[in-house]
Amino acid sequence: FIDLCILMGCDYTDSIRGIGPKKSIELLRNHRCIEAILQNIDKDKYPPPENWNYEGARELFEKPEVTDPETIE
């Protein structure tokens, strides 16, 4: 689910131009993860953003920074 969110576009990183919801689902069904998609995708047709930090975005989804409400003044 997280890779789907990243592929479709999220606040944490840019998305791959030309890849929307349908194409994201198709790619994940065929390749299972962003790493495999990047190895197999036609980069001329779907160029990933330069220095694409999808790994950082994935980490923010998996381990969000949470502030204990008791510490907020």
PDB file with one MODEL, atoms N, CA, C and O in Angstrom:
MODEL        1
ATOM      1  N   PHE A   1       0.822  -1.196   0.000  1.00  0.00           N
ATOM      2  CA  PHE A   1       0.000   0.000   0.000  1.00  0.00           C
ATOM      3  C   PHE A   1       0.867   1.262   0.000  1.00  0.00           C
ATOM      4  O   PHE A   1       0.542   2.240  -0.674  1.00  0.00           O
ATOM      5  N   ILE A   2       1.956   1.240   0.746  1.00  0.00           N
ATOM      6  CA  ILE A   2       2.824   2.418   0.838  1.00  0.00           C
ATOM      7  C   ILE A   2       3.449   2.732  -0.517  1.00  0.00           C
ATOM      8  O   ILE A   2       3.479   3.891  -0.931  1.00  0.00           O
ATOM      9  N   ASP A   3       3.949   1.708  -1.212  1.00  0.00           N
ATOM     10  CA  ASP A   3       4.534   1.953  -2.532  1.00  0.00           C
ATOM     11  C   ASP A   3       3.480   2.483  -3.502  1.00  0.00           C
ATOM     12  O   ASP A   3       3.794   3.305  -4.363  1.00  0.00           O
ATOM     13  N   LEU A   4       2.256   2.031  -3.374  1.00  0.00           N
ATOM     14  CA  LEU A   4       1.169   2.546  -4.207  1.00  0.00           C
ATOM     15  C   LEU A   4       0.982   4.043  -3.948  1.00  0.00           C
ATOM     16  O   LEU A   4       0.864   4.826  -4.890  1.00  0.00           O
ATOM     17  N   CYS A   5       0.956   4.435  -2.690  1.00  0.00           N
ATOM     18  CA  CYS A   5       0.805   5.861  -2.343  1.00  0.00           C
ATOM     19  C   CYS A   5       1.947   6.686  -2.915  1.00  0.00           C
ATOM     20  O   CYS A   5       1.727   7.777  -3.442  1.00  0.00           O
ATOM     21  N   ILE A   6       3.155   6.174  -2.812  1.00  0.00           N
ATOM     22  CA  ILE A   6       4.316   6.899  -3.317  1.00  0.00           C
ATOM     23  C   ILE A   6       4.241   7.034  -4.838  1.00  0.00           C
ATOM     24  O   ILE A   6       4.493   8.111  -5.378  1.00  0.00           O
ATOM     25  N   LEU A   7       3.897   5.947  -5.526  1.00  0.00           N
ATOM     26  CA  LEU A   7       3.807   5.994  -6.988  1.00  0.00           C
ATOM     27  C   LEU A   7       2.732   6.958  -7.475  1.00  0.00           C
ATOM     28  O   LEU A   7       2.913   7.645  -8.481  1.00  0.00           O
ATOM     29  N   MET A   8       1.625   7.005  -6.763  1.00  0.00           N
ATOM     30  CA  MET A   8       0.527   7.876  -7.188  1.00  0.00           C
ATOM     31  C   MET A   8       0.779   9.343  -6.829  1.00  0.00           C
ATOM     32  O   MET A   8       0.130  10.241  -7.364  1.00  0.00           O
ATOM     33  N   GLY A   9       1.713   9.570  -5.932  1.00  0.00           N
ATOM     34  CA  GLY A   9       2.036  10.928  -5.522  1.00  0.00           C
ATOM     35  C   GLY A   9       1.637  11.164  -4.083  1.00  0.00           C
ATOM     36  O   GLY A   9       0.516  10.864  -3.674  1.00  0.00           O
ATOM     37  N   CYS A  10       2.566  11.703  -3.325  1.00  0.00           N
ATOM     38  CA  CYS A  10       2.301  11.993  -1.917  1.00  0.00           C
ATOM     39  C   CYS A  10       3.040  13.271  -1.534  1.00  0.00           C
ATOM     40  O   CYS A  10       3.803  13.818  -2.331  1.00  0.00           O
ATOM     41  N   ASP A  11       2.814  13.734  -0.334  1.00  0.00           N
ATOM     42  CA  ASP A  11       3.447  14.970   0.133  1.00  0.00           C
ATOM     43  C   ASP A  11       4.946  14.816   0.383  1.00  0.00           C
ATOM     44  O   ASP A  11       5.666  15.811   0.460  1.00  0.00           O
ATOM     45  N   TYR A  12       5.419  13.577   0.510  1.00  0.00           N
ATOM     46  CA  TYR A  12       6.798  13.353   0.927  1.00  0.00           C
ATOM     47  C   TYR A  12       7.806  13.326  -0.212  1.00  0.00           C
ATOM     48  O   TYR A  12       9.002  13.488   0.030  1.00  0.00           O
ATOM     49  N   THR A  13       7.358  13.126  -1.441  1.00  0.00           N
ATOM     50  CA  THR A  13       8.272  13.082  -2.583  1.00  0.00           C
ATOM     51  C   THR A  13       7.500  13.265  -3.881  1.00  0.00           C
ATOM     52  O   THR A  13       6.274  13.161  -3.908  1.00  0.00           O
ATOM     53  N   ASP A  14       8.226  13.535  -4.945  1.00  0.00           N
ATOM     54  CA  ASP A  14       7.604  13.662  -6.257  1.00  0.00           C
ATOM     55  C   ASP A  14       7.187  12.278  -6.765  1.00  0.00           C
ATOM     56  O   ASP A  14       7.649  11.252  -6.265  1.00  0.00           O
ATOM     57  N   SER A  15       6.314  12.275  -7.758  1.00  0.00           N
ATOM     58  CA  SER A  15       5.906  11.016  -8.381  1.00  0.00           C
ATOM     59  C   SER A  15       6.527  10.925  -9.770  1.00  0.00           C
ATOM     60  O   SER A  15       7.127  11.884 -10.255  1.00  0.00           O
ATOM     61  N   ILE A  16       6.379   9.777 -10.398  1.00  0.00           N
ATOM     62  CA  ILE A  16       6.863   9.583 -11.758  1.00  0.00           C
ATOM     63  C   ILE A  16       5.807  10.126 -12.709  1.00  0.00           C
ATOM     64  O   ILE A  16       4.659   9.684 -12.694  1.00  0.00           O
ATOM     65  N   ARG A  17       6.198  11.073 -13.525  1.00  0.00           N
ATOM     66  CA  ARG A  17       5.260  11.691 -14.477  1.00  0.00           C
ATOM     67  C   ARG A  17       4.694  10.615 -15.408  1.00  0.00           C
ATOM     68  O   ARG A  17       5.425   9.783 -15.945  1.00  0.00           O
ATOM     69  N   GLY A  18       3.379  10.658 -15.578  1.00  0.00           N
ATOM     70  CA  GLY A  18       2.708   9.722 -16.475  1.00  0.00           C
ATOM     71  C   GLY A  18       2.179   8.477 -15.798  1.00  0.00           C
ATOM     72  O   GLY A  18       1.492   7.672 -16.426  1.00  0.00           O
ATOM     73  N   ILE A  19       2.493   8.310 -14.515  1.00  0.00           N
ATOM     74  CA  ILE A  19       2.006   7.135 -13.785  1.00  0.00           C
ATOM     75  C   ILE A  19       0.932   7.593 -12.806  1.00  0.00           C
ATOM     76  O   ILE A  19       1.206   8.319 -11.850  1.00  0.00           O
ATOM     77  N   GLY A  20      -0.285   7.155 -13.065  1.00  0.00           N
ATOM     78  CA  GLY A  20      -1.412   7.471 -12.207  1.00  0.00           C
ATOM     79  C   GLY A  20      -1.872   6.237 -11.464  1.00  0.00           C
ATOM     80  O   GLY A  20      -1.129   5.259 -11.372  1.00  0.00           O
ATOM     81  N   PRO A  21      -3.083   6.260 -10.930  1.00  0.00           N
ATOM     82  CA  PRO A  21      -3.587   5.137 -10.142  1.00  0.00           C
ATOM     83  C   PRO A  21      -3.614   3.804 -10.893  1.00  0.00           C
ATOM     84  O   PRO A  21      -3.146   2.796 -10.363  1.00  0.00           O
ATOM     85  N   LYS A  22      -4.149   3.779 -12.104  1.00  0.00           N
ATOM     86  CA  LYS A  22      -4.243   2.511 -12.851  1.00  0.00           C
ATOM     87  C   LYS A  22      -2.873   1.933 -13.154  1.00  0.00           C
ATOM     88  O   LYS A  22      -2.634   0.745 -12.942  1.00  0.00           O
ATOM     89  N   LYS A  23      -1.978   2.767 -13.647  1.00  0.00           N
ATOM     90  CA  LYS A  23      -0.631   2.299 -13.998  1.00  0.00           C
ATOM     91  C   LYS A  23       0.137   1.880 -12.744  1.00  0.00           C
ATOM     92  O   LYS A  23       0.899   0.914 -12.784  1.00  0.00           O
ATOM     93  N   SER A  24      -0.052   2.590 -11.638  1.00  0.00           N
ATOM     94  CA  SER A  24       0.612   2.227 -10.376  1.00  0.00           C
ATOM     95  C   SER A  24       0.206   0.833  -9.932  1.00  0.00           C
ATOM     96  O   SER A  24       1.051   0.022  -9.554  1.00  0.00           O
ATOM     97  N   ILE A  25      -1.092   0.557  -9.977  1.00  0.00           N
ATOM     98  CA  ILE A  25      -1.588  -0.765  -9.578  1.00  0.00           C
ATOM     99  C   ILE A  25      -1.042  -1.838 -10.505  1.00  0.00           C
ATOM    100  O   ILE A  25      -0.598  -2.891 -10.047  1.00  0.00           O
ATOM    101  N   GLU A  26      -1.075  -1.576 -11.801  1.00  0.00           N
ATOM    102  CA  GLU A  26      -0.555  -2.545 -12.779  1.00  0.00           C
ATOM    103  C   GLU A  26       0.924  -2.840 -12.529  1.00  0.00           C
ATOM    104  O   GLU A  26       1.338  -4.000 -12.518  1.00  0.00           O
ATOM    105  N   LEU A  27       1.715  -1.788 -12.328  1.00  0.00           N
ATOM    106  CA  LEU A  27       3.144  -1.974 -12.093  1.00  0.00           C
ATOM    107  C   LEU A  27       3.413  -2.749 -10.804  1.00  0.00           C
ATOM    108  O   LEU A  27       4.280  -3.622 -10.774  1.00  0.00           O
ATOM    109  N   LEU A  28       2.680  -2.436  -9.749  1.00  0.00           N
ATOM    110  CA  LEU A  28       2.886  -3.150  -8.482  1.00  0.00           C
ATOM    111  C   LEU A  28       2.427  -4.596  -8.565  1.00  0.00           C
ATOM    112  O   LEU A  28       3.034  -5.470  -7.946  1.00  0.00           O
ATOM    113  N   ARG A  29       1.371  -4.863  -9.314  1.00  0.00           N
ATOM    114  CA  ARG A  29       0.947  -6.262  -9.501  1.00  0.00           C
ATOM    115  C   ARG A  29       2.024  -7.059 -10.233  1.00  0.00           C
ATOM    116  O   ARG A  29       2.265  -8.226  -9.925  1.00  0.00           O
ATOM    117  N   ASN A  30       2.663  -6.416 -11.202  1.00  0.00           N
ATOM    118  CA  ASN A  30       3.678  -7.113 -12.003  1.00  0.00           C
ATOM    119  C   ASN A  30       5.035  -7.194 -11.316  1.00  0.00           C
ATOM    120  O   ASN A  30       5.755  -8.177 -11.486  1.00  0.00           O
ATOM    121  N   HIS A  31       5.394  -6.165 -10.537  1.00  0.00           N
ATOM    122  CA  HIS A  31       6.763  -6.087 -10.018  1.00  0.00           C
ATOM    123  C   HIS A  31       6.868  -6.092  -8.495  1.00  0.00           C
ATOM    124  O   HIS A  31       7.959  -6.293  -7.960  1.00  0.00           O
ATOM    125  N   ARG A  32       5.770  -5.876  -7.791  1.00  0.00           N
ATOM    126  CA  ARG A  32       5.679  -5.998  -6.332  1.00  0.00           C
ATOM    127  C   ARG A  32       6.278  -4.859  -5.505  1.00  0.00           C
ATOM    128  O   ARG A  32       5.856  -4.669  -4.364  1.00  0.00           O
ATOM    129  N   CYS A  33       7.244  -4.088  -6.029  1.00  0.00           N
ATOM    130  CA  CYS A  33       7.837  -3.010  -5.242  1.00  0.00           C
ATOM    131  C   CYS A  33       8.453  -1.960  -6.175  1.00  0.00           C
ATOM    132  O   CYS A  33       8.674  -2.222  -7.357  1.00  0.00           O
ATOM    133  N   ILE A  34       8.722  -0.792  -5.636  1.00  0.00           N
ATOM    134  CA  ILE A  34       9.277   0.299  -6.439  1.00  0.00           C
ATOM    135  C   ILE A  34      10.653  -0.070  -6.992  1.00  0.00           C
ATOM    136  O   ILE A  34      10.969   0.268  -8.132  1.00  0.00           O
ATOM    137  N   GLU A  35      11.467  -0.755  -6.203  1.00  0.00           N
ATOM    138  CA  GLU A  35      12.805  -1.121  -6.670  1.00  0.00           C
ATOM    139  C   GLU A  35      12.726  -1.958  -7.952  1.00  0.00           C
ATOM    140  O   GLU A  35      13.460  -1.702  -8.907  1.00  0.00           O
ATOM    141  N   ALA A  36      11.845  -2.948  -7.972  1.00  0.00           N
ATOM    142  CA  ALA A  36      11.696  -3.802  -9.160  1.00  0.00           C
ATOM    143  C   ALA A  36      11.083  -3.021 -10.321  1.00  0.00           C
ATOM    144  O   ALA A  36      11.443  -3.237 -11.479  1.00  0.00           O
ATOM    145  N   ILE A  37      10.166  -2.121 -10.012  1.00  0.00           N
ATOM    146  CA  ILE A  37       9.573  -1.281 -11.062  1.00  0.00           C
ATOM    147  C   ILE A  37      10.667  -0.458 -11.726  1.00  0.00           C
ATOM    148  O   ILE A  37      10.720  -0.375 -12.953  1.00  0.00           O
ATOM    149  N   LEU A  38      11.536   0.148 -10.936  1.00  0.00           N
ATOM    150  CA  LEU A  38      12.599   0.987 -11.490  1.00  0.00           C
ATOM    151  C   LEU A  38      13.580   0.186 -12.348  1.00  0.00           C
ATOM    152  O   LEU A  38      14.163   0.731 -13.286  1.00  0.00           O
ATOM    153  N   GLN A  39      13.766  -1.077 -12.045  1.00  0.00           N
ATOM    154  CA  GLN A  39      14.652  -1.924 -12.842  1.00  0.00           C
ATOM    155  C   GLN A  39      14.021  -2.291 -14.184  1.00  0.00           C
ATOM    156  O   GLN A  39      14.737  -2.559 -15.149  1.00  0.00           O
ATOM    157  N   ASN A  40      12.693  -2.304 -14.253  1.00  0.00           N
ATOM    158  CA  ASN A  40      12.004  -2.812 -15.437  1.00  0.00           C
ATOM    159  C   ASN A  40      11.228  -1.773 -16.241  1.00  0.00           C
ATOM    160  O   ASN A  40      10.779  -2.067 -17.349  1.00  0.00           O
ATOM    161  N   ILE A  41      11.067  -0.602 -15.722  1.00  0.00           N
ATOM    162  CA  ILE A  41      10.234   0.415 -16.377  1.00  0.00           C
ATOM    163  C   ILE A  41      10.967   1.038 -17.576  1.00  0.00           C
ATOM    164  O   ILE A  41      12.195   1.116 -17.597  1.00  0.00           O
ATOM    165  N   ASP A  42      10.203   1.468 -18.550  1.00  0.00           N
ATOM    166  CA  ASP A  42      10.746   2.225 -19.686  1.00  0.00           C
ATOM    167  C   ASP A  42      11.006   3.648 -19.194  1.00  0.00           C
ATOM    168  O   ASP A  42      10.085   4.459 -19.086  1.00  0.00           O
ATOM    169  N   LYS A  43      12.264   3.935 -18.899  1.00  0.00           N
ATOM    170  CA  LYS A  43      12.615   5.230 -18.296  1.00  0.00           C
ATOM    171  C   LYS A  43      12.515   6.388 -19.283  1.00  0.00           C
ATOM    172  O   LYS A  43      12.509   7.549 -18.874  1.00  0.00           O
ATOM    173  N   ASP A  44      12.436   6.086 -20.578  1.00  0.00           N
ATOM    174  CA  ASP A  44      12.199   7.156 -21.555  1.00  0.00           C
ATOM    175  C   ASP A  44      10.738   7.590 -21.505  1.00  0.00           C
ATOM    176  O   ASP A  44      10.424   8.775 -21.626  1.00  0.00           O
ATOM    177  N   LYS A  45       9.854   6.619 -21.326  1.00  0.00           N
ATOM    178  CA  LYS A  45       8.417   6.911 -21.272  1.00  0.00           C
ATOM    179  C   LYS A  45       7.997   7.411 -19.884  1.00  0.00           C
ATOM    180  O   LYS A  45       7.164   8.309 -19.766  1.00  0.00           O
ATOM    181  N   TYR A  46       8.582   6.821 -18.843  1.00  0.00           N
ATOM    182  CA  TYR A  46       8.244   7.163 -17.455  1.00  0.00           C
ATOM    183  C   TYR A  46       9.523   7.496 -16.679  1.00  0.00           C
ATOM    184  O   TYR A  46       9.990   6.685 -15.879  1.00  0.00           O
ATOM    185  N   PRO A  47      10.087   8.676 -16.909  1.00  0.00           N
ATOM    186  CA  PRO A  47      11.342   9.003 -16.216  1.00  0.00           C
ATOM    187  C   PRO A  47      11.111   9.319 -14.738  1.00  0.00           C
ATOM    188  O   PRO A  47      10.321  10.202 -14.402  1.00  0.00           O
ATOM    189  N   PRO A  48      11.804   8.597 -13.862  1.00  0.00           N
ATOM    190  CA  PRO A  48      11.687   8.926 -12.432  1.00  0.00           C
ATOM    191  C   PRO A  48      12.309  10.299 -12.162  1.00  0.00           C
ATOM    192  O   PRO A  48      13.219  10.717 -12.878  1.00  0.00           O
ATOM    193  N   PRO A  49      11.827  10.995 -11.142  1.00  0.00           N
ATOM    194  CA  PRO A  49      12.426  12.285 -10.802  1.00  0.00           C
ATOM    195  C   PRO A  49      13.915  12.119 -10.473  1.00  0.00           C
ATOM    196  O   PRO A  49      14.336  11.092  -9.940  1.00  0.00           O
ATOM    197  N   GLU A  50      14.687  13.132 -10.796  1.00  0.00           N
ATOM    198  CA  GLU A  50      16.109  13.105 -10.482  1.00  0.00           C
ATOM    199  C   GLU A  50      16.289  13.031  -8.967  1.00  0.00           C
ATOM    200  O   GLU A  50      15.616  13.743  -8.221  1.00  0.00           O
ATOM    201  N   ASN A  51      17.193  12.172  -8.520  1.00  0.00           N
ATOM    202  CA  ASN A  51      17.453  11.965  -7.085  1.00  0.00           C
ATOM    203  C   ASN A  51      16.168  11.651  -6.327  1.00  0.00           C
ATOM    204  O   ASN A  51      15.933  12.192  -5.247  1.00  0.00           O
ATOM    205  N   TRP A  52      15.347  10.786  -6.885  1.00  0.00           N
ATOM    206  CA  TRP A  52      14.040  10.455  -6.323  1.00  0.00           C
ATOM    207  C   TRP A  52      14.202   9.777  -4.967  1.00  0.00           C
ATOM    208  O   TRP A  52      14.772   8.689  -4.877  1.00  0.00           O
ATOM    209  N   ASN A  53      13.711  10.406  -3.934  1.00  0.00           N
ATOM    210  CA  ASN A  53      13.864   9.900  -2.572  1.00  0.00           C
ATOM    211  C   ASN A  53      12.626   9.103  -2.133  1.00  0.00           C
ATOM    212  O   ASN A  53      12.009   9.414  -1.114  1.00  0.00           O
ATOM    213  N   TYR A  54      12.277   8.085  -2.905  1.00  0.00           N
ATOM    214  CA  TYR A  54      11.133   7.251  -2.538  1.00  0.00           C
ATOM    215  C   TYR A  54      11.414   6.460  -1.266  1.00  0.00           C
ATOM    216  O   TYR A  54      10.491   6.142  -0.516  1.00  0.00           O
ATOM    217  N   GLU A  55      12.690   6.139  -1.018  1.00  0.00           N
ATOM    218  CA  GLU A  55      13.029   5.403   0.207  1.00  0.00           C
ATOM    219  C   GLU A  55      12.761   6.249   1.451  1.00  0.00           C
ATOM    220  O   GLU A  55      12.264   5.740   2.455  1.00  0.00           O
ATOM    221  N   GLY A  56      13.089   7.534   1.385  1.00  0.00           N
ATOM    222  CA  GLY A  56      12.801   8.439   2.488  1.00  0.00           C
ATOM    223  C   GLY A  56      11.306   8.602   2.704  1.00  0.00           C
ATOM    224  O   GLY A  56      10.837   8.673   3.840  1.00  0.00           O
ATOM    225  N   ALA A  57      10.561   8.661   1.606  1.00  0.00           N
ATOM    226  CA  ALA A  57       9.099   8.756   1.713  1.00  0.00           C
ATOM    227  C   ALA A  57       8.535   7.499   2.356  1.00  0.00           C
ATOM    228  O   ALA A  57       7.648   7.572   3.207  1.00  0.00           O
ATOM    229  N   ARG A  58       9.055   6.346   1.946  1.00  0.00           N
ATOM    230  CA  ARG A  58       8.590   5.081   2.524  1.00  0.00           C
ATOM    231  C   ARG A  58       8.846   5.059   4.031  1.00  0.00           C
ATOM    232  O   ARG A  58       7.998   4.615   4.805  1.00  0.00           O
ATOM    233  N   GLU A  59      10.015   5.539   4.439  1.00  0.00           N
ATOM    234  CA  GLU A  59      10.344   5.564   5.871  1.00  0.00           C
ATOM    235  C   GLU A  59       9.405   6.490   6.640  1.00  0.00           C
ATOM    236  O   GLU A  59       9.004   6.170   7.759  1.00  0.00           O
ATOM    237  N   LEU A  60       9.050   7.634   6.053  1.00  0.00           N
ATOM    238  CA  LEU A  60       8.117   8.538   6.724  1.00  0.00           C
ATOM    239  C   LEU A  60       6.738   7.905   6.898  1.00  0.00           C
ATOM    240  O   LEU A  60       6.073   8.141   7.907  1.00  0.00           O
ATOM    241  N   PHE A  61       6.305   7.108   5.931  1.00  0.00           N
ATOM    242  CA  PHE A  61       5.038   6.386   6.073  1.00  0.00           C
ATOM    243  C   PHE A  61       5.139   5.324   7.169  1.00  0.00           C
ATOM    244  O   PHE A  61       4.221   5.159   7.973  1.00  0.00           O
ATOM    245  N   GLU A  62       6.271   4.604   7.191  1.00  0.00           N
ATOM    246  CA  GLU A  62       6.427   3.493   8.139  1.00  0.00           C
ATOM    247  C   GLU A  62       6.738   3.952   9.554  1.00  0.00           C
ATOM    248  O   GLU A  62       6.306   3.324  10.521  1.00  0.00           O
ATOM    249  N   LYS A  63       7.490   5.049   9.682  1.00  0.00           N
ATOM    250  CA  LYS A  63       7.923   5.528  11.003  1.00  0.00           C
ATOM    251  C   LYS A  63       7.689   7.034  11.106  1.00  0.00           C
ATOM    252  O   LYS A  63       8.648   7.805  11.123  1.00  0.00           O
ATOM    253  N   PRO A  64       6.451   7.452  11.173  1.00  0.00           N
ATOM    254  CA  PRO A  64       6.197   8.894  11.248  1.00  0.00           C
ATOM    255  C   PRO A  64       6.711   9.483  12.561  1.00  0.00           C
ATOM    256  O   PRO A  64       6.710   8.827  13.603  1.00  0.00           O
ATOM    257  N   GLU A  65       7.142  10.720  12.480  1.00  0.00           N
ATOM    258  CA  GLU A  65       7.566  11.414  13.688  1.00  0.00           C
ATOM    259  C   GLU A  65       6.317  11.816  14.465  1.00  0.00           C
ATOM    260  O   GLU A  65       5.441  12.508  13.946  1.00  0.00           O
ATOM    261  N   VAL A  66       6.253  11.374  15.705  1.00  0.00           N
ATOM    262  CA  VAL A  66       5.075  11.632  16.530  1.00  0.00           C
ATOM    263  C   VAL A  66       5.516  12.355  17.797  1.00  0.00           C
ATOM    264  O   VAL A  66       6.458  11.935  18.469  1.00  0.00           O
ATOM    265  N   THR A  67       4.836  13.428  18.110  1.00  0.00           N
ATOM    266  CA  THR A  67       5.134  14.191  19.326  1.00  0.00           C
ATOM    267  C   THR A  67       4.140  13.804  20.409  1.00  0.00           C
ATOM    268  O   THR A  67       2.929  13.795  20.189  1.00  0.00           O
ATOM    269  N   ASP A  68       4.663  13.491  21.556  1.00  0.00           N
ATOM    270  CA  ASP A  68       3.813  13.171  22.703  1.00  0.00           C
ATOM    271  C   ASP A  68       3.015  14.418  23.071  1.00  0.00           C
ATOM    272  O   ASP A  68       3.610  15.451  23.378  1.00  0.00           O
ATOM    273  N   PRO A  69       1.689  14.350  23.048  1.00  0.00           N
ATOM    274  CA  PRO A  69       0.881  15.539  23.348  1.00  0.00           C
ATOM    275  C   PRO A  69       1.124  16.100  24.750  1.00  0.00           C
ATOM    276  O   PRO A  69       0.868  17.279  24.994  1.00  0.00           O
ATOM    277  N   GLU A  70       1.601  15.291  25.647  1.00  0.00           N
ATOM    278  CA  GLU A  70       1.888  15.752  27.011  1.00  0.00           C
ATOM    279  C   GLU A  70       3.063  16.732  27.035  1.00  0.00           C
ATOM    280  O   GLU A  70       3.206  17.502  27.985  1.00  0.00           O
ATOM    281  N   THR A  71       3.902  16.708  25.997  1.00  0.00           N
ATOM    282  CA  THR A  71       5.075  17.582  25.978  1.00  0.00           C
ATOM    283  C   THR A  71       4.801  18.913  25.290  1.00  0.00           C
ATOM    284  O   THR A  71       5.667  19.788  25.278  1.00  0.00           O
ATOM    285  N   ILE A  72       3.625  19.078  24.725  1.00  0.00           N
ATOM    286  CA  ILE A  72       3.278  20.310  24.009  1.00  0.00           C
ATOM    287  C   ILE A  72       2.710  21.322  24.997  1.00  0.00           C
ATOM    288  O   ILE A  72       1.815  21.011  25.784  1.00  0.00           O
ATOM    289  N   GLU A  73       3.241  22.521  24.942  1.00  0.00           N
ATOM    290  CA  GLU A  73       2.761  23.567  25.848  1.00  0.00           C
ATOM    291  C   GLU A  73       1.651  24.360  25.220  1.00  0.00           C
ATOM    292  O   GLU A  73       1.125  25.284  25.841  1.00  0.00           O
TER     293      GLU A  73
ENDMDL
END
